[in-house]
Each structure stands twice: as structure tokens, then as C-alpha cells.
Amino acid sequence: CHVADRQADDLGGFCNGDENDAAGCADAEPLDNTDVCLASMADSPVANRVANGLAVYHLNEEGTAAEGSVNCHGFAWDADEENESLDRRYRGNLLFDVAFKQSLYDKGYVKNVPGAPMCGCIEQMPTVTRADCTMIESVTETYELYITDANILELNLIDADVQYSPCGPKDGDLASRHSKFNAERAIDEKLVGEGNCLDAIDTSMREYGYKRSVLEIGEALFTPEGLSPARVLISFNVAVADIGSGDGPAFKVYDPKDLTEIPIKSIAMKQGNTAVELTLSSAPNADAFYRVSNLVTLHKRIAPMVTIEPDGDDSAGYDIVQSSWDHLQVGNWRLGRT
């Protein structure tokens, strides 16, 4: 896996113009073909010079991919020594083609994912979603036959014309190609597939005693009936970042049966940002049932990459409970009036 492109105007990457221009090429990015999830330093202590540790790359504070553009490329071969495939017989040639000719010479790709080697066996590499794959397309071998002075027939390989190609449609990436040769030896812990980074990170973090931070809505309450103006108090499990009006409404309060909405007049942060108060333009219908949905992404205050994403499904909002003057609901506690 490579994270930088230092060669201009070639077969890949974003290094353009003068290769000696540090501003334009020293930190140029390769073509992005994967998402890096994490790198376990215990998997490659020699390359890292660190015995243990974990580097997580999934999201940064802005909620975008932390690692930038990364290009991963590999090859696979079968374990059958008696009926070896071309990929197995010429795996040294494959290594040279993938690591040196294609990556370094043709494209100028350099630098490793921090916490992992630039090249290595799959068990030493970072955990990513996918990797490109190269295979042996064909080999034309030329042999020389001759009889020695001892009247023995000798057969020597004197030339091999090796042709390479991207792995075919049925096994177009490294994980698929590997499973074709080694179905009983899964590598899905290292090539986890699109959308599976979070699960891979959580699994590794649990080994270190960590649990992922989450942002959740605990409850949504109407103010007691008859109080004007009507309000909705939305409580969260932790403090959220300030929610402004932005380019439009941040929430909607609606009846899921007919989708009629109660307009929201204003929004205010409450209880140290662990709650949001919505002031409504009109009172809710006493006979109706209501839900509230966020129309914008909500961020945890101290870790903005932890979010609640908006959901376009009107059936997926949060039920709003009607509070009463007879009792006050506080979390799992109900305080009654006597």
C-alpha cells in the first residue's frame, strides 16, 4: 500500500508538472482505490520497530477519511506444489511487477501507511477494504535441448516471456483472487470489504479494552398540555455540538400517519448541550401521535466524527412522549406529585 506519488505525468496519481517542485509533487497523492481501516503494529514489529499498538485511520474530526488517498495492490498464488499454477511458479516475477515496475517505476508510488510496511505478506499489512490485483496472463517458455559429452540429454529453460494482466472480472480484486486459490484460508480480517471498516476497528479496539463512543437520542418530550408555547425537549446521551439554523430546519416534528408537520419557531441548546429545546409555532393535536426527526447531521461535541445521520424515512423518527403536570420523567425515573 502506498500513500504518496512522486513521479509526474505518468500512469497514475496526482503528481503533475515538475517532479522537483516540492510544493507540487513531494506530497502528491496516488489514485485512491481503498479505505484504510487500521494498522496493527503487532503484525509487523520489525518494520515498525514497535512491539505493539494500533493506528486507526477511519475518520478524522471532520468526519472524512483520515488517511487521504491510498493505493493498495497485490497478487496471490495457490498452495499446490505438485500442480502449480503460473501465478505460483512465477510469483517472484509477480512481486517484481507489482511492487517495483507498476507501483514505483510506472506510477512513482512511494511511502507506507504509518504503522504498516509498504510491502509485505497479507498478515503484515494494514486492514483495508480492498486491493487491486495482478495475475499472470500467459508465459511463453523457451527451452534448450542438447546432449552432453557424457551422452546425457539436458533440457534447460533459457527464456520466459511473462505477460501480466489485471485479475479477471470474476476475481477482479485481491480478495476474490485469493479465494479462488485458497478458499479454506480466508483473508477477510485484512481485506474487510466496502463499508466494513467500523466493525473491523471495533473488533480490534475491544482487544485493548476500548469501546466506540456513540451519540444517541435518549428521549423526546412534549411540555405538559396547556403550556404555551408548546415545546419539545430532545435529550442525548452526551453533549452535542451547537445546532444552528444553518441553511434550513434542523428538525421536524410530524404526525407519521398523515405526515403533517408542526412548524418549529426556534431551537435552543439546554442542559450543557445534552438537550435541544424546540419551540413550536402551534400546539400539538391532543389526539395525535408525533415523532421528531433530525434533518441535519448531529455531532458529538468532543468528538465531532461521532454523529447521528439524518434519516429520510418518515417512519424512522423518535417518538415524542407527552409529559404531565402529575409527574416528571427524568431518564428511567418518574418523579410524581403528591
N, C-alpha and C positions, 0 to 999 in steps of 0.2 A: 504494500500500500504506500502511495506517495502523496505528499501534501503540497508540493511546490513544482513549478515549471520554470526552468531557467534557460530554455532554448527557444529563440524567436522564430515565428513563421515556419513551423514545421507541421507535423501530423497530429498535433493536439495540444490543448492547453491555451492559456490566455497571455502567454509571454509574446508580446509583439514589439516590433521595432528593434532598437539597439540592445543587443544582449548585454553590453557593458554598462547600460544605463541602470543604475541600482534602483532608481525610483520606478522604472517601468518593467523590470524583469526579475530582480532579486527575489521578490516575494510574490511573483505571479502564481496563479492557481492552475492546477490541472483541470481537465474535464471531469466534472463530478459524476460518478457512477454508483455511489453508495452512501449510506448514512452510518457513521461510526457510532457505536453504542458505548463501548468501554474498552479499556485495555487493562488486563490484569498483569501486574509486573511479576507476579509469581510464575507466570507462564514463560517468561524469558529473562531470568535473573542475570544471565551472562551479558545480554545486550543492554539491559537496564542498569546493571551494577547495583541493583536494589533487590533484596530478597523477597519483599512483599509490598503490597499496596495496590491501589485501584485508581485509575483515572477515568472519570465519567464524562462523556462528550455530548450527551444527547441534546440538552438545551442550555442556553445562556440566560442572562437576566432579561433579555428582550423577548425570550420565548422562541428564538430561532436556533437553527442548528449551530452548535458551538464550534464545530471543527472546521467550518467552511467547506470548500471543495476538496474532495479526496477521491483518488482513483485507485481501486484495488483490482488486481489481475492475477490469475493463477492458472494452474494446469493440474491434471490428475492422471493417474495410471492404475492399471489393475495389479492385483497381488498374485496372479497366476504365473509362476516362474516357468512352467513347462510349456504353456501355450500363450506366451506373452504377446501382448498387442504391440502395435507400432509405438504407441504412447509410452509403454513401459520400456521397450528396447531403446528408444531414443529420448528418454526422459532428461538426460544431460543436455541434449540439443534443445529440448523444450525449455529447460531452465535458462539457457543462454539466450534464446529468442525472446522469452517473456521478460526476463529481468534486465537484460542488457540491450539487446537490439531494439525491441519495441519500446520499452519504457525509457531507457537512458539515451540511446543513440537516436532513435527516430523522433521521440517526443520531448526529450530533455527533462523527464520527470525525476525528481530527487526528493530527499528528506522523508523521514519516517513519521508515523503517528506517534507523538510523545507517549512513552510508556510501552512501546512495542518496537520490534525490529522492523527495518524497511522490507526485508525479505526473510522468509523462513518457512518452516513446515507449519501446517494449519494450526497445530496445537500451540504454537508460539505467537501467533498473530493476534491482532485485536479482534474483538467481536464486532461484526458489521452486518448490514442487512444482506449484501450480495457482493459478488465479484465477477468481473469478466473472465472469459476462459478462452484459451487457445489449445488446439489439438493438432495432431499430425494428420494432414490430409492425404499424403502419399509419400512413398520413398522409392526411388529407383536406385538399386544397388548394383555396382559393377564389380565383378569378381575376376581374379586372375588364376588360371589353372596352369600348372607346369609340373614337370617331372624332375625330381631332384637327382643328384648324382648317385644317390642310393636307390634309384629306381622307385621312388615313392611319389605318389600323386599328391600335390599340395594345392589347396584352394584358399585363396586369400581375398578378403574384401579390400578393394583399393579405392573405392569411391562410393559415396552415398549422397544422392540429390534429395534432400528433405524439403518437402513443401508443407507449409503451415496454413491453418485457416481458423477463423473463429469457430467455436463449438456450434454444432448444427442447431436447427430450430427446436428439436426435441430436448436437447440438453445445452441450451444457449448460455447458461451461466455455470459457474464453478460447482455450485451445489448439485445441480442436475447432472453434470458430467461425472462428478464423483459418485453419485448414487448409482449411475449406470455400471460402473466398475466395481463398487464396493457397497452394495445395498445393505450389508449387515453392519457396516461401520458408519454410522451417521455423523455428520459434522454440523448438525443444526445448532450446536452450542456456540459455534463460531460464525456461521452464516445463518442468521436467525430469520431472514425473510422480511419483506416490507411490512412496516407497522408493528414489528415485534420488539423494538428496542426497549420500550418501557419494561416489559416482562423480563427481558434479559438483564437489565440493570437491577431491577428489584430482586431477582434471584441472587445475583452476586452481592448486592448490598446486605442482604439478610445474613450472609456468611460472616459479615463484620458487625452484626448486631444493629444495623440501621433499618429504619422503616421509612418509606416515602411519605413526605408531607402531602396532605390533601386539603383542599378547600371545599367545604360543603355548606349547604343551607340547612340549618337545624330546624327552623320553623318559620312560618309566616302567619301573623296575627292581625285581624281587624281590631281597631279600637272598639270599645263597648258600644253597643247600639244606642243611638241617640246623641252621641258625642259629635259635635260639628267643629271643624270639618272632619270627615272620615279619613282615617289614615290606615296604612298597612305597615307593620314593623317586621322586617325580614332580618332574622338572626343568623349569624355564621359561626362556624366552629372556631375561627381565628379572625384576626383583624384583616380587613381587606384594604386595598389601595383606594384612594378617593375616587368617587364615581361622579363625574360631571355630566352636564347635558350633552357635551360633545357635538356631534353632527346630527343628533336625533335623540329620541327617548331611549333610556337605558333599560326600562322595564315596561311590561304591560300587565294590566290586571283585567281579566276577562272571564266570561261565563263559557265554559267548554262546550256547553250544549249548542248554543247558537253563535258563539264567538264574539258576542257583543262586548265591547271594552268600556271600562270606566276611565276617562282621561285622567292623567296624572298632572297635578299642578306644579309640584316641586319635589325635590329629593334632598334629604339631609342625612349626613353621617351621624350615627349615635353610638354611645357606649364604647368609646375608644375605637371606633371604626369596626367593631364587631357586629354592628347592626346598621341597617339602612331604613330610614323612615320615608314612606311615600305619602304625600298629602294628595288626596283625591279631589277632583273637581265636583263630584257628586257622591251622594251616599249609595252604598250597595243596596240592591233589592233584598229585602229580608227573606224572601222565599227562594232566592237563587244560591247557587254554589259557585265559588270563584277559585281561580288559580292565578298565580303570578309567574311570569317567565322573564328571564333576562334576555335582552335584545343585543347586548354587547358582551364582550369577554370580560369577566371579573377576575381580578388578580389578587393574589395574596400580597399583603403589604411588605413583608420582609423577604419574600421570595417570589418576585413577580412572574417567574416562569410557571408557578403553580396556579392553575386557572379553573374557572368554570366557563365552558364554552356555551354560547347561545345555541338553543335547540329550536329548529324551525317547526318541529312537530307540536301542534297545539295541545295534544293530549299528554305532553311530557312535562308540563309545568309543575309547580309546587302548590299543593292545596293550602288555601288560606282558611285558618280556623277563626271563628268568631269568639272573641274574648267577652267576658261578662263582668258586671259590677259585683257579682256574687263571689267571684274568685279571680285570682291572678295566676296565670300559667307561667312558671319560670323553669325552663328546661323540662325535666321529668317531675318537677314539683308543682303541686297546685295549692296555692295559699288561699284559704277560704275566709269569708267574713262571717263573724258570729254576732 
